[in-house]
Amino acid sequence: ALIKDASCTLIVNGEEKQTLNSVNPLDNKYTFSYIPKKDDKVLIKINKDSYLQASGEALLSLNEPNVDSVSCYLEKQHSNGEAELRFVLYFEIKDDGKTDNYYKITPEIKLYDDSYYVDNVKIKDASVVYESHQGVYQENNISFNNATNNFGVFSNKKFKGQTYKLKLSFYAMSYDKGNMRKIIDRANGDLFISKIDKQSFDYISTLSNYKNNSDMNTNPVIINSSILNGYGFIGAKKTIVIKNLNTTLNNKNARKEK
């Protein structure tokens, strides 16, 4: 979403393709009808009254990630003497090793009590249960106490050209068998795994660090913006969608469909 009532111009490979003067009233976003192609160089310029022109560009040169062995299940656990229900997600990424790669995972998975929707799986709540190369998922938040990866981004810096395996656990809901309280017993949805460009990663990962910041930290957190005269990023991503991840309590078999 951009500044309302600004003019936004899309330029592809040096050629102006489209200018929008207002947001889409349905979602308050500027959405261009022109769709760039792979290897296009995209430049977006934003003009608003007396403000300086803001602009950002990206090269759409990414290949899709190589994803394998995706699974999930619901698991009962005990923490601090209390019973918990956790949603566990596992996947593997085979890195091509040809360049520095950056990844983003986005679960769109809903939790149900019988047939009733209860909540969504939230990436900011994920804790690492296992990873084949230590310090990958939390690398950019390592200096903060109780830090989390707020947006699910990580780089191939420690597993370049290798297979990275990651298992994440998400708090689902407390349950109380003695009081016959209903519990979450099913999870269903899709998992999006993307390659993103460096400027997207730099902005998102430093924004995650900012969100983990506290008044106790003495060093400022600098957010890496790729927008000239603005704040944010214009980037590229290539996504694989693992559809219909579906599991029930006490059943560790999850269905996957790319």
C-alpha positions as CSV (number, residue, x, y, z in Angstrom):
1,A,0.0,0.0,0.0
2,L,1.3,3.4,-0.9
3,I,0.4,7.0,-0.2
4,K,-3.1,7.7,-1.2
5,D,-3.8,10.3,-4.0
6,A,-0.2,10.0,-5.2
7,S,0.6,9.3,-8.8
8,C,2.5,6.0,-9.4
9,T,4.3,5.2,-12.6
10,L,5.6,1.8,-13.7
11,I,8.6,1.8,-15.9
12,V,9.9,-1.5,-17.4
13,N,13.3,-1.8,-19.1
14,G,13.3,2.0,-19.5
15,E,9.8,2.2,-21.1
16,E,6.8,3.8,-19.2
17,K,4.0,1.2,-19.1
18,Q,1.3,2.7,-16.8
19,T,0.6,5.6,-14.5
20,L,-2.1,5.4,-11.7
21,N,-3.4,8.5,-10.0
22,S,-5.5,6.8,-7.3
23,V,-5.7,3.6,-5.2
24,N,-8.0,0.7,-5.8
25,P,-11.0,1.4,-3.6
26,L,-11.3,-2.3,-2.7
27,D,-7.9,-2.7,-1.0
28,N,-6.4,0.8,-0.9
29,K,-3.4,-0.3,-3.1
30,Y,-2.0,0.8,-6.4
31,T,-2.3,-2.3,-8.6
32,F,-0.8,-2.1,-12.1
33,S,-2.6,-4.1,-14.9
34,Y,0.7,-4.6,-16.7
35,I,2.6,-7.7,-15.5
36,P,6.4,-7.6,-15.9
37,K,8.3,-10.8,-17.0
38,K,11.4,-12.6,-15.8
39,D,14.6,-10.6,-16.2
40,D,12.7,-7.3,-16.6
41,K,14.1,-4.3,-14.8
42,V,11.3,-2.6,-13.0
43,L,11.3,1.0,-11.8
44,I,8.4,2.6,-9.8
45,K,8.2,6.3,-9.3
46,I,5.8,7.9,-6.8
47,N,4.8,11.6,-6.8
48,K,2.8,13.3,-4.1
49,D,2.1,17.1,-4.0
50,S,5.2,18.9,-2.6
51,Y,7.0,15.8,-1.5
52,L,10.2,14.7,-3.1
53,Q,9.7,12.0,-5.8
54,A,10.2,8.5,-4.3
55,S,11.4,5.7,-6.4
56,G,12.7,2.1,-6.3
57,E,13.7,-0.5,-8.7
58,A,14.2,-4.3,-8.9
59,L,15.5,-6.8,-11.3
60,L,13.2,-9.8,-11.8
61,S,15.8,-12.5,-12.3
62,L,15.0,-15.1,-9.6
63,N,14.4,-18.8,-10.1
64,E,11.9,-20.6,-8.0
65,P,13.2,-22.4,-4.8
66,N,13.7,-26.2,-4.9
67,V,11.4,-27.5,-2.1
68,D,11.0,-31.1,-0.9
69,S,9.8,-33.2,2.0
70,V,7.1,-30.9,3.4
71,S,5.1,-32.3,6.3
72,C,3.2,-31.1,9.4
73,Y,1.4,-32.4,12.4
74,L,-0.3,-31.4,15.7
75,E,1.4,-32.4,18.9
76,K,0.5,-32.3,22.6
77,Q,3.3,-30.9,24.8
78,H,3.8,-29.8,28.4
79,S,5.5,-26.5,29.3
80,N,5.9,-25.1,32.8
81,G,3.5,-27.7,34.1
82,E,0.7,-26.7,31.7
83,A,-0.5,-28.7,28.7
84,E,-0.1,-27.1,25.3
85,L,-1.0,-27.9,21.7
86,R,1.6,-27.2,19.0
87,F,1.5,-27.1,15.2
88,V,4.8,-28.5,13.8
89,L,5.9,-27.8,10.3
90,Y,8.9,-29.4,8.5
91,F,10.4,-28.8,5.1
92,E,13.6,-29.0,3.1
93,I,15.1,-26.5,0.6
94,K,17.8,-27.7,-1.8
95,D,19.9,-24.6,-2.5
96,D,21.5,-24.4,-6.0
97,G,24.7,-22.9,-4.7
98,K,25.1,-20.7,-7.8
99,T,24.7,-17.4,-6.0
100,D,23.7,-15.8,-2.6
101,N,20.1,-16.8,-2.2
102,Y,17.5,-15.4,0.2
103,Y,14.3,-17.1,1.2
104,K,10.9,-16.3,2.8
105,I,8.3,-18.7,4.2
106,T,4.7,-17.7,4.6
107,P,2.2,-20.2,6.1
108,E,-1.4,-19.6,5.4
109,I,-2.7,-22.4,7.6
110,K,-5.9,-22.3,9.6
111,L,-6.5,-24.1,12.9
112,Y,-9.9,-25.7,13.6
113,D,-11.8,-27.1,16.5
114,D,-13.9,-29.8,14.8
115,S,-15.3,-27.9,11.8
116,Y,-15.0,-24.4,13.4
117,Y,-12.2,-22.1,12.5
118,V,-10.2,-20.9,15.6
119,D,-7.0,-19.2,14.6
120,N,-4.2,-18.8,12.0
121,V,-0.7,-20.2,12.3
122,K,1.5,-17.0,12.7
123,I,5.1,-17.0,11.5
124,K,6.2,-14.6,14.2
125,D,5.2,-17.2,16.9
126,A,7.4,-19.9,15.4
127,S,10.2,-21.5,17.5
128,V,13.0,-23.6,16.0
129,V,12.8,-27.3,16.9
130,Y,15.5,-28.5,14.5
131,E,17.6,-27.1,11.7
132,S,20.3,-29.0,9.8
133,H,22.6,-25.9,9.8
134,Q,22.5,-24.0,13.1
135,G,22.0,-20.3,13.2
136,V,20.2,-19.9,9.8
137,Y,16.7,-19.1,10.8
138,Q,17.6,-16.8,13.7
139,E,20.8,-15.4,12.2
140,N,19.7,-11.8,11.9
141,N,18.2,-11.7,15.4
142,I,21.0,-13.4,17.3
143,S,21.9,-10.3,19.3
144,F,18.5,-9.9,20.9
145,N,17.1,-11.7,23.9
146,N,14.0,-13.8,23.2
147,A,14.1,-12.6,19.6
148,T,12.0,-14.1,16.9
149,N,12.0,-14.1,13.1
150,N,9.0,-11.9,12.5
151,F,8.7,-12.5,8.8
152,G,10.2,-15.9,8.1
153,V,13.2,-14.7,6.1
154,F,16.7,-16.3,6.0
155,S,19.7,-16.5,3.7
156,N,21.8,-19.5,2.3
157,K,25.0,-18.0,3.8
158,K,25.5,-21.2,6.0
159,F,24.1,-23.8,3.6
160,K,25.1,-22.6,0.1
161,G,24.8,-25.5,-2.4
162,Q,23.4,-27.8,0.3
163,T,20.0,-29.0,1.6
164,Y,18.6,-27.0,4.5
165,K,16.2,-28.8,6.8
166,L,14.0,-26.8,9.2
167,K,11.3,-27.8,11.7
168,L,9.3,-25.1,13.3
169,S,6.8,-25.3,16.2
170,F,3.8,-22.9,16.6
171,Y,1.7,-22.4,19.6
172,A,-1.8,-23.6,18.7
173,M,-3.9,-23.5,21.8
174,S,-3.9,-24.7,25.4
175,Y,-6.2,-27.6,26.2
176,D,-7.8,-28.9,29.3
177,K,-8.9,-32.5,29.1
178,G,-10.2,-32.5,32.7
179,N,-12.6,-29.6,32.1
180,M,-13.6,-31.1,28.7
181,R,-12.6,-27.9,27.0
182,K,-12.7,-28.2,23.3
183,I,-9.3,-28.2,21.6
184,I,-7.9,-27.6,18.1
185,D,-7.8,-30.9,16.4
186,R,-7.2,-30.0,12.7
187,A,-5.0,-27.8,10.6
188,N,-5.4,-27.0,6.9
189,G,-3.9,-24.6,4.5
190,D,-1.1,-23.7,2.1
191,L,2.6,-23.0,2.6
192,F,4.3,-20.4,0.4
193,I,8.1,-20.7,0.1
194,S,9.8,-17.9,-1.9
195,K,13.2,-16.8,-3.1
196,I,13.5,-13.0,-2.6
197,D,16.1,-10.6,-3.8
198,K,18.8,-9.1,-1.5
199,Q,17.2,-5.7,-1.1
200,S,13.9,-7.3,0.0
201,F,15.8,-9.5,2.5
202,D,17.8,-6.6,3.8
203,Y,14.7,-4.5,4.5
204,I,12.6,-7.3,5.9
205,S,15.3,-8.8,8.1
206,T,16.3,-5.4,9.6
207,L,12.7,-4.6,10.2
208,S,12.4,-7.8,12.1
209,N,15.4,-6.7,14.2
210,Y,13.7,-3.4,14.8
211,K,10.6,-5.2,16.1
212,N,12.7,-7.2,18.4
213,N,14.4,-4.1,19.8
214,S,13.8,-2.8,23.3
215,D,14.7,0.2,25.3
216,M,17.5,-1.8,27.0
217,N,19.5,-2.0,23.7
218,T,22.1,0.7,23.5
219,N,22.8,0.3,19.8
220,P,20.3,1.8,17.3
221,V,18.7,-0.6,14.8
222,I,19.1,0.6,11.2
223,I,16.4,-0.5,8.7
224,N,17.8,-0.9,5.2
225,S,15.4,0.8,2.9
226,S,15.8,0.5,-0.9
227,I,13.5,3.4,-1.7
228,L,15.1,6.7,-2.8
229,N,13.4,9.6,-0.8
230,G,11.2,7.1,0.9
231,Y,10.9,4.2,3.3
232,G,10.4,0.5,2.4
233,F,11.4,-1.6,-0.5
234,I,10.5,-2.6,-4.1
235,G,11.7,-6.2,-4.7
236,A,11.3,-9.4,-6.5
237,K,10.2,-12.9,-5.4
238,K,9.6,-16.3,-7.0
239,T,7.3,-18.6,-5.0
240,I,6.4,-22.3,-4.7
241,V,3.0,-23.0,-3.2
242,I,2.6,-26.3,-1.3
243,K,-1.2,-26.6,-1.3
244,N,-3.6,-28.5,0.9
245,L,-1.4,-29.2,3.9
246,N,-3.9,-31.1,6.0
247,T,-3.4,-32.8,9.4
248,T,-5.5,-33.9,12.4
249,L,-4.5,-34.5,16.0
250,N,-2.5,-37.7,16.5
251,N,-2.0,-38.0,12.8
252,K,1.5,-37.0,11.5
253,N,0.7,-37.6,7.9
254,A,0.1,-34.3,6.1
255,R,-0.9,-34.1,2.5
256,K,1.1,-31.9,0.1
257,E,0.5,-30.7,-3.4
258,K,2.7,-28.2,-5.2
